[in-house]
Amino acid sequence: MILTRRHLLLGATATLSGCDRLARNESFRETLFSAENFHKWAQRGLMAPDALAREFRPDQISPVFRANGTANPNTPAYKALWRNGFADWRLQVGGLVARDLSLSLSQLRALPHREQITRHDCVEGWSAIGKWRGVRLKTILDGAGLRSSARYIVFRCADDMGGGRPYYESIDLADAFHPQTILAFALNDRPLSVANGAPLRLRVERQLGYKQAKYLMGIEAVDSLAAIGKGKGGFWEDHADYDWYAGI
């Protein structure tokens, strides 16, 4: 089912009109109808938790999948990993988990994987359709064993955003366990290129492009975002006031 903005607004109005005390509460209305909170409420409240982003046919794949954000981390550490075909690269998984993990690219490729042809929507206004292959994030989190106090998953990346500040992003558990949220190692049946995030990137298909963290180095389960960067949950959220919830 495709919900238009009009449908979401009508649904919100109907919901509020059926709950008079909340609808008349000014602080509740201000919180709900702030842009980010309303967007999150509309998507989460009016759609099934496992509702899928649209998937496309192979003939609809874009001839060129434009790189978003950093096109090459170009740091000494990343260049050393790239020269060795990422044989020495490891994905570190830690934080509020029962078991810390350190996974090689070959180990990730050997796990059950998912393929999906989806559209990437960039906050800059362009889109591209690509075929992704990767391991469901759920598989990794289940393997590590999330603790009951975990609320968010933070992604640490190899690209330096200046001043020794690597890129970082985060999502909550609802998106982390969504069927289309994968750690992708291939695009259009080829290993990821450097421009598109080699060796591993996040695909969280119901979110805008800046949430799709590239050049993954680590995953951390946390109970709060307060200690992550400046506390807003992501690099652009902290430094350019982007919304943390970028659902589409």
Buried (B, 14 or more C-beta within 10 A) or exposed (E): EEBEEEEBEEBBEEBBEEEEEEBEEEEBEEEBEEEBBBBBBBBBEBBEEEBBBEBBEEEEBBEEBBBBBBBBBEBEEBEEBBEEEBEEBBBBBBBBBEEEBEBBBEEBBEBEBBEBBBBBBBBEEEEBBBBBBBBBBBBBBEBBEBEEEBBBBBBBBBBBBEEEEBBBBBBBBBBBBBBBBBBBBBBBEEBBBBBBBBBBBBBBBBBBBBBBBBBBBBBBBBBEBEEBBEEBBBBBBBBEEBBBBBBE
